[in-house]
Amino acid sequence: MLKTTFKPYYAVIFTSKKKKTDPTYVSMAEAMIELAKKQPGFIDIESAEDEIGITVSYWESLDAIAAWKGNSMHQIAQEMGKNDWYKYYKVKVARIEREYSFEA
């Protein structure tokens, strides 16, 4: 469960459909998650995959998102995604104004 004290904060919503299962994709995805966690301004990440993949990463600021987008290792992963892994992807950036949750 996402826990944050930063308000407002930002979500980067990445939706995608892969071409095929590729073992290099899994290892790169895991490496990118670990790298993102070390970036200034990173808050958390959530992901799910079925017909499409949805990954939402949460950030303190638009500057933190821009820095992550420009990270050299992340740029390599982005190019591999375009060339090797994805049929398509879409990225949306949203500002989170409010949050609430339920847990049984």
DSSP file (Angstrom, degrees, kcal/mol; ACC not computed):
  #  RESIDUE AA STRUCTURE BP1 BP2  ACC     N-H-->O    O-->H-N    N-H-->O    O-->H-N    TCO  KAPPA ALPHA  PHI   PSI    X-CA   Y-CA   Z-CA
    1    1 A M              0   0    0      0, 0.0     2,-0.2     0, 0.0   100,-0.0   0.000 360.0 360.0 360.0 134.3    0.0    0.0    0.0
    2    2 A L        -     0   0    0     42,-0.0     2,-0.5     1,-0.0    42,-0.1  -0.456 360.0-172.6 -65.8 128.1    1.3    3.4   -1.0
    3    3 A K        +     0   0    0     -2,-0.2     2,-0.3    40,-0.1    -1,-0.0  -0.985  15.8 153.6-126.2 121.8    2.2    5.5    2.0
    4    4 A T        -     0   0    0     -2,-0.5     5,-0.0     1,-0.1    39,-0.0  -0.996  37.8-168.6-146.7 150.0    3.1    9.1    1.6
    5    5 A T        +     0   0    0     -2,-0.3     2,-0.6     3,-0.0    -1,-0.1   0.355  65.1 106.3-111.2  -0.8    3.2   12.4    3.4
    6    6 A F        -     0   0    0      0, 0.0     3,-0.1     0, 0.0    53,-0.0  -0.702  59.9-152.3 -83.4 119.2    3.9   14.4    0.3
    7    7 A K  S    S+     0   0    0     -2,-0.6     2,-0.1     1,-0.3    90,-0.1  -0.980  74.2  19.9-143.6 130.7    0.8   16.3   -0.9
    8    8 A P  S    S+     0   0    0      0, 0.0    -1,-0.3     0, 0.0     2,-0.3   0.705  87.9 158.6 -73.0 166.9    0.3   17.0   -3.6
    9    9 A Y  E     -A   96   0A   0     87,-1.4    87,-3.8    -2,-0.1     2,-0.3  -0.800  32.7-105.9-140.2-176.8    2.5   14.6   -5.4
   10   10 A Y  E     -AB  95  59A   0     49,-3.0    49,-2.8    85,-0.3     2,-0.4  -0.873  14.5-154.9-124.9 148.9    2.7   13.1   -8.9
   11   11 A A  E     -AB  94  58A   0     83,-2.9    83,-2.8    -2,-0.3     2,-0.6  -0.975   5.2-156.3-119.2 133.7    1.9    9.8  -10.6
   12   12 A V  E     -AB  93  57A   0     45,-3.0    45,-2.3    -2,-0.4     2,-0.7  -0.956  15.7-160.3-105.9 115.1    3.5    8.6  -13.8
   13   13 A I  E     -AB  92  56A   0     79,-3.4    79,-2.3    -2,-0.6     2,-0.6  -0.870   7.9-173.0-103.6 114.1    1.1    6.1  -15.3
   14   14 A F  E     -AB  91  55A   0     41,-3.2    41,-2.6    -2,-0.7     2,-0.4  -0.930   3.8-179.5-111.8 112.7    2.8    3.8  -17.8
   15   15 A T  E     +AB  90  54A   0     75,-2.5    75,-2.6    -2,-0.6     2,-0.3  -0.907  12.8 162.1-111.8 143.2    0.5    1.5  -19.8
   16   16 A S  E     -AB  89  53A   0     37,-2.1    37,-3.0    -2,-0.4     2,-0.4  -0.982  34.7-144.9-154.3 160.6    1.9   -1.0  -22.3
   17   17 A K  E     -A   88   0A   0     71,-2.2    70,-3.3    -2,-0.3    71,-1.4  -0.992  29.3-138.4-129.6 125.7    1.3   -4.1  -24.4
   18   18 A K  E     -A   86   0A   0     -2,-0.4    68,-0.3    68,-0.3     3,-0.1  -0.465   8.6-138.1 -84.6 154.4    4.3   -6.3  -25.0
   19   19 A K  S    S-     0   0    0     66,-3.5     2,-0.3     1,-0.3    67,-0.1   0.927  79.5 -32.6 -70.7 -48.3    5.2   -8.0  -28.3
   20   20 A K  S    S-     0   0    0     65,-0.5     2,-0.4    -3,-0.0    -1,-0.3  -0.961  77.4 -72.7-162.9 168.4    6.2  -11.2  -26.6
   21   21 A T        +     0   0    0     -2,-0.3     3,-0.1    -3,-0.1    64,-0.0  -0.599  51.2 178.7 -73.7 131.0    7.7  -12.6  -23.4
   22   22 A D    >>  -     0   0    0     -2,-0.4     3,-1.3     1,-0.1     4,-1.2  -0.984  30.0-145.0-138.5 121.7   11.4  -11.8  -23.3
   23   23 A P  H 3> S+     0   0    0      0, 0.0     4,-1.7     0, 0.0     5,-0.2   0.796 102.0  59.8 -59.4 -27.9   13.7  -12.7  -20.4
   24   24 A T  H 3> S+     0   0    0      1,-0.2     4,-2.1     2,-0.2     5,-0.2   0.822  99.9  58.0 -69.2 -28.2   15.8   -9.6  -21.0
   25   25 A Y  H <> S+     0   0    0     -3,-1.3     4,-3.0     2,-0.2     5,-0.2   0.942 105.1  48.9 -64.3 -47.4   12.6   -7.5  -20.3
   26   26 A V  H  X S+     0   0    0     -4,-1.2     4,-2.2     1,-0.2     5,-0.2   0.925 113.2  45.8 -60.9 -46.3   12.1   -9.1  -16.9
   27   27 A S  H  X S+     0   0    0     -4,-1.7     4,-2.0     1,-0.2    -1,-0.2   0.896 115.1  47.4 -67.0 -37.9   15.6   -8.4  -15.7
   28   28 A M  H  X S+     0   0    0     -4,-2.1     4,-2.6     2,-0.2    -2,-0.2   0.911 110.4  52.3 -68.3 -41.1   15.6   -4.9  -17.1
   29   29 A A  H  X S+     0   0    0     -4,-3.0     4,-2.0     1,-0.2    -2,-0.2   0.922 111.0  47.3 -59.9 -44.2   12.2   -4.1  -15.5
   30   30 A E  H  X S+     0   0    0     -4,-2.2     4,-2.1    -5,-0.2    -1,-0.2   0.905 112.3  49.8 -63.4 -41.4   13.6   -5.3  -12.1
   31   31 A A  H  X S+     0   0    0     -4,-2.0     4,-2.3     1,-0.2    -2,-0.2   0.888 109.6  51.5 -64.7 -38.9   16.7   -3.3  -12.5
   32   32 A M  H  X S+     0   0    0     -4,-2.6     4,-2.9     2,-0.2    -1,-0.2   0.876 108.0  51.8 -67.7 -37.3   14.7   -0.1  -13.4
   33   33 A I  H  X S+     0   0    0     -4,-2.0     4,-2.1     2,-0.2    -1,-0.2   0.943 111.9  46.2 -62.9 -46.4   12.5   -0.5  -10.3
   34   34 A E  H  X S+     0   0    0     -4,-2.1     4,-0.6     1,-0.2    -2,-0.2   0.889 114.6  47.9 -64.4 -38.6   15.6   -0.8   -8.1
   35   35 A L  H >< S+     0   0    0     -4,-2.3     3,-1.1     1,-0.2     4,-0.4   0.916 109.4  52.6 -67.5 -43.2   17.2    2.2   -9.9
   36   36 A A  H >< S+     0   0    0     -4,-2.9     3,-1.8     1,-0.3    -2,-0.2   0.897 102.1  60.0 -59.1 -40.7   14.0    4.3   -9.6
   37   37 A K  H 3< S+     0   0    0     -4,-2.1    -1,-0.3     1,-0.3    -2,-0.2   0.745 104.1  51.5 -60.4 -23.2   13.9    3.6   -5.8
   38   38 A K  T << S+     0   0    0     -3,-1.1    -1,-0.3    -4,-0.6    -2,-0.2   0.499  88.0 106.1 -91.3  -5.6   17.3    5.3   -5.5
   39   39 A Q  S X  S-     0   0    0     -3,-1.8     3,-1.9    -4,-0.4     2,-0.1  -0.523  81.2-104.9 -79.6 139.9   16.3    8.5   -7.4
   40   40 A P  T 3  S+     0   0    0      0, 0.0    28,-0.1     0, 0.0     3,-0.1  -0.401 107.3  23.1 -58.6 134.2   15.7   11.7   -5.5
   41   41 A G  T 3  S+     0   0    0      1,-0.3    19,-2.5    18,-0.1    20,-0.2   0.337  85.7 139.4  90.6  -6.8   12.0   12.4   -5.3
   42   42 A F  E <   +C   59   0A   0     -3,-1.9    -1,-0.3    17,-0.2    17,-0.2  -0.502  20.3 170.4 -69.8 137.7   10.9    8.8   -5.7
   43   43 A I  E     -     0   0A   0     15,-2.9     2,-0.3     1,-0.4    16,-0.2   0.762  52.7 -43.7-110.8 -56.1    8.0    7.8   -3.4
   44   44 A D  E     -C   58   0A   0     14,-0.9    14,-2.8   -42,-0.1    -1,-0.4  -0.960  42.8-135.3-167.2 174.1    6.7    4.4   -4.5
   45   45 A I  E     -C   57   0A   0     -2,-0.3     2,-0.3    12,-0.2    12,-0.2  -0.994  10.9-172.8-148.1 143.7    5.7    2.1   -7.4
   46   46 A E  E     -C   56   0A   0     10,-2.4    10,-3.0    -2,-0.3     2,-0.3  -0.983  11.4-178.8-134.8 145.7    2.8   -0.2   -8.1
   47   47 A S  E     +C   55   0A   0     -2,-0.3     2,-0.3     8,-0.2     8,-0.2  -0.998  11.2 173.4-149.7 148.7    2.4   -2.6  -11.0
   48   48 A A  E     -C   54   0A   0      6,-2.4     6,-3.2    -2,-0.3     2,-0.4  -0.984   9.2-165.6-149.8 151.2    0.0   -5.1  -12.5
   49   49 A E  E     +C   53   0A   0     -2,-0.3     4,-0.2     4,-0.2     2,-0.1  -0.987  31.1 121.2-145.5 133.9   -0.1   -7.0  -15.8
   50   50 A D  S    S-     0   0    0      2,-2.0     3,-0.1    -2,-0.4    -2,-0.0  -0.143  94.8 -12.7-143.9-109.6   -2.7   -9.0  -17.6
   51   51 A E  S    S+     0   0    0      1,-0.1     2,-0.3    -2,-0.1    -2,-0.0   0.893 144.4  18.7 -65.2 -39.8   -3.7   -8.1  -21.2
   52   52 A I  S    S-     0   0    0    -35,-0.1    -2,-2.0     2,-0.0     2,-0.4  -0.902  84.3-120.4-125.8 158.0   -1.9   -4.8  -20.7
   53   53 A G  E     -BC  16  49A   0    -37,-3.0   -37,-2.1    -2,-0.3     2,-0.4  -0.811  23.8-169.9 -97.4 140.6    0.8   -3.8  -18.2
   54   54 A I  E     +BC  15  48A   0     -6,-3.2    -6,-2.4    -2,-0.4     2,-0.4  -0.983   7.5 174.9-131.7 120.9    0.2   -0.9  -15.9
   55   55 A T  E     -BC  14  47A   0    -41,-2.6   -41,-3.2    -2,-0.4     2,-0.5  -0.995   8.0-169.2-125.9 128.9    2.9    0.6  -13.8
   56   56 A V  E     -BC  13  46A   0    -10,-3.0   -10,-2.4    -2,-0.4     2,-0.4  -0.971   3.5-171.7-118.8 119.6    2.3    3.7  -11.7
   57   57 A S  E     -BC  12  45A   0    -45,-2.3   -45,-3.0    -2,-0.5     2,-0.4  -0.876  13.0-143.4-108.9 147.4    5.3    5.4  -10.1
   58   58 A Y  E     -BC  11  44A   0    -14,-2.8   -15,-2.9    -2,-0.4   -14,-0.9  -0.906  19.0-177.8-117.4 137.2    4.9    8.2   -7.6
   59   59 A W  E     -BC  10  42A   0    -49,-2.8   -49,-3.0    -2,-0.4   -17,-0.2  -0.932  33.9-131.3-136.8 152.6    7.1   11.2   -7.3
   60   60 A E  S    S+     0   0    0    -19,-2.5     2,-0.3    -2,-0.3   -18,-0.1   0.797  87.2   2.4 -71.3 -30.4    7.5   14.3   -5.1
   61   61 A S     >  -     0   0    0    -20,-0.2     4,-1.5     1,-0.1    -1,-0.1  -0.960  66.7-109.2-154.4 164.7    7.8   16.7   -8.1
   62   62 A L  H  > S+     0   0    0     -2,-0.3     4,-2.5     1,-0.2     5,-0.2   0.829 118.4  58.5 -66.9 -32.3    7.8   17.3  -11.8
   63   63 A D  H  > S+     0   0    0      2,-0.2     4,-2.3     1,-0.2    -1,-0.2   0.897 103.7  51.0 -63.5 -40.0   11.5   17.9  -11.6
   64   64 A A  H  > S+     0   0    0      2,-0.2     4,-2.0     1,-0.2    -1,-0.2   0.889 110.5  49.6 -64.2 -38.8   12.1   14.5  -10.1
   65   65 A I  H  X S+     0   0    0     -4,-1.5     4,-2.7     2,-0.2    -2,-0.2   0.924 110.6  49.6 -64.8 -44.4   10.1   12.9  -12.9
   66   66 A A  H  X S+     0   0    0     -4,-2.5     4,-1.8     1,-0.2    -2,-0.2   0.895 110.0  51.0 -62.4 -40.0   12.1   14.8  -15.5
   67   67 A A  H  X S+     0   0    0     -4,-2.3     4,-0.6     2,-0.2    -1,-0.2   0.902 110.9  48.4 -64.7 -40.3   15.4   13.7  -13.9
   68   68 A W  H >< S+     0   0    0     -4,-2.0     3,-1.1     1,-0.2    -2,-0.2   0.924 109.8  51.7 -65.4 -44.6   14.2   10.0  -13.9
   69   69 A K  H 3< S+     0   0    0     -4,-2.7    -1,-0.2     1,-0.3    -2,-0.2   0.858 113.1  46.6 -59.2 -35.1   13.2   10.3  -17.6
   70   70 A G  H 3< S+     0   0    0     -4,-1.8    -1,-0.3    -5,-0.2    -2,-0.2   0.502  79.9 124.1 -87.5  -4.8   16.6   11.7  -18.4
   71   71 A N    <X  -     0   0    0     -3,-1.1     4,-2.4    -4,-0.6     5,-0.2  -0.358  64.2-133.5 -58.1 131.2   18.5    9.0  -16.4
   72   72 A S  H  > S+     0   0    0      1,-0.2     4,-1.6     2,-0.2    -1,-0.1   0.868 104.1  46.8 -61.3 -40.6   21.0    7.4  -18.8
   73   73 A M  H  > S+     0   0    0      1,-0.2     4,-2.0     2,-0.2    -1,-0.2   0.894 112.3  51.1 -67.6 -38.8   20.2    3.8  -17.8
   74   74 A H  H  > S+     0   0    0      1,-0.2     4,-2.4     2,-0.2    -2,-0.2   0.874 106.7  54.7 -65.0 -36.8   16.5    4.6  -18.0
   75   75 A Q  H  X S+     0   0    0     -4,-2.4     4,-2.2     2,-0.2    -1,-0.2   0.875 106.0  51.7 -65.3 -36.7   17.0    6.0  -21.5
   76   76 A I  H  X S+     0   0    0     -4,-1.6     4,-2.3     2,-0.2    -2,-0.2   0.932 110.7  48.2 -62.2 -45.5   18.7    2.7  -22.5
   77   77 A A  H  X S+     0   0    0     -4,-2.0     4,-2.4     1,-0.2    -2,-0.2   0.888 109.0  54.2 -62.3 -39.0   15.7    0.8  -21.2
   78   78 A Q  H  X S+     0   0    0     -4,-2.4     4,-2.2     2,-0.2    -1,-0.2   0.925 109.7  46.8 -61.1 -44.6   13.3    3.2  -23.0
   79   79 A E  H  X S+     0   0    0     -4,-2.2     4,-2.6     2,-0.2     5,-0.2   0.900 111.4  50.8 -65.3 -40.7   15.1    2.5  -26.3
   80   80 A M  H  X>S+     0   0    0     -4,-2.3     4,-3.3     1,-0.2     5,-1.1   0.892 108.8  53.3 -63.2 -38.2   15.0   -1.2  -25.8
   81   81 A G  I  <>S+     0   0    0     -4,-2.4     5,-2.5     3,-0.2     4,-0.5   0.933 111.8  44.0 -60.7 -46.2   11.3   -1.0  -25.0
   82   82 A K  I  <5S+     0   0    0     -4,-2.2    -2,-0.2     1,-0.2    -1,-0.2   0.907 123.9  35.5 -64.1 -42.6   10.6    0.8  -28.3
   83   83 A N  I  <5S+     0   0    0     -4,-2.6    -2,-0.2    -5,-0.2    -1,-0.2   0.822 134.7  10.5 -83.1 -33.0   12.9   -1.5  -30.4
   84   84 A D  I  <5S+     0   0    0     -4,-3.3    -3,-0.2    -5,-0.2    -2,-0.1   0.770 122.7  32.8-120.9 -35.3   12.3   -4.9  -28.7
   85   85 A W  I   <S+     0   0    0     -5,-1.1   -66,-3.5    -4,-0.5   -65,-0.5   0.837  92.4  68.5-106.7 -35.6    9.6   -5.2  -26.2
   86   86 A Y  E   < -A   18   0A   0     -5,-2.5   -68,-0.3   -68,-0.3     3,-0.1  -0.725  38.5-169.9-105.0 137.6    6.5   -3.1  -26.7
   87   87 A K  E    S-     0   0A   0    -70,-3.3     2,-0.3     1,-0.4   -69,-0.2   0.832  89.4 -23.3 -74.1 -40.2    3.7   -3.1  -29.3
   88   88 A Y  E     -A   17   0A   0    -71,-1.4   -71,-2.2    -3,-0.1    -1,-0.4  -0.978  61.5-169.8-159.7 161.6    2.7    0.2  -27.8
   89   89 A Y  E     -A   16   0A   0     -2,-0.3     2,-0.3   -73,-0.2   -73,-0.2  -0.977   5.0-160.5-150.8 159.8    3.0    2.2  -24.6
   90   90 A K  E     -A   15   0A   0    -75,-2.6   -75,-2.5    -2,-0.3     2,-0.4  -0.997   5.2-157.5-140.3 140.2    1.5    5.4  -23.2
   91   91 A V  E     -A   14   0A   0     -2,-0.3     2,-0.4   -77,-0.2   -77,-0.2  -0.978  10.3-178.8-121.9 130.9    2.7    7.6  -20.4
   92   92 A K  E     -A   13   0A   0    -79,-2.3   -79,-3.4    -2,-0.4     2,-0.5  -0.980  12.9-154.2-125.7 141.1    0.5   10.0  -18.4
   93   93 A V  E     +A   12   0A   0     -2,-0.4     2,-0.4   -81,-0.2   -81,-0.2  -0.972  19.4 179.6-115.9 126.8    1.6   12.3  -15.7
   94   94 A A  E     -A   11   0A   0    -83,-2.8   -83,-2.9    -2,-0.5     2,-0.5  -0.943  26.8-129.3-129.4 147.4   -1.0   13.3  -13.1
   95   95 A R  E     -A   10   0A   0     -2,-0.4     2,-0.7   -85,-0.2   -85,-0.3  -0.846  22.2-142.3 -94.6 127.3   -1.0   15.4  -10.0
   96   96 A I  E     +A    9   0A   0    -87,-3.8   -87,-1.4    -2,-0.5     3,-0.1  -0.818  26.3 169.7 -93.5 117.0   -2.4   13.7   -6.9
   97   97 A E        +     0   0    0     -2,-0.7     2,-0.3     1,-0.3    -1,-0.2   0.725  65.7   9.3 -95.8 -28.2   -4.4   16.1   -4.8
   98   98 A R        -     0   0    0      2,-0.0     2,-0.3   -91,-0.0    -1,-0.3  -0.990  59.5-173.0-153.2 151.7   -6.0   13.7   -2.4
   99   99 A E        +     0   0    0     -2,-0.3     2,-0.3    -3,-0.1    -3,-0.0  -0.992   7.1 167.4-146.5 153.0   -5.9   10.0   -1.4
  100  100 A Y        -     0   0    0     -2,-0.3     2,-0.3     2,-0.0    -2,-0.0  -0.965   9.8-172.7-156.1 163.5   -7.8    7.6    0.8
  101  101 A S        -     0   0    0     -2,-0.3     2,-0.4     2,-0.0    -2,-0.0  -0.943  16.4-139.9-153.0 170.5   -7.9    3.9    1.2
  102  102 A F        -     0   0    0     -2,-0.3     2,-0.4     0, 0.0    -2,-0.0  -0.993  15.1-178.6-135.2 141.0   -9.5    1.0    2.9
  103  103 A E              0   0    0     -2,-0.4    -2,-0.0     1,-0.1     0, 0.0  -0.965 360.0 360.0-142.8 126.6   -7.9   -2.1    4.4
  104  104 A A              0   0    0     -2,-0.4    -1,-0.1     0, 0.0     0, 0.0   0.449 360.0 360.0 -80.8 360.0   -9.8   -5.0    6.0
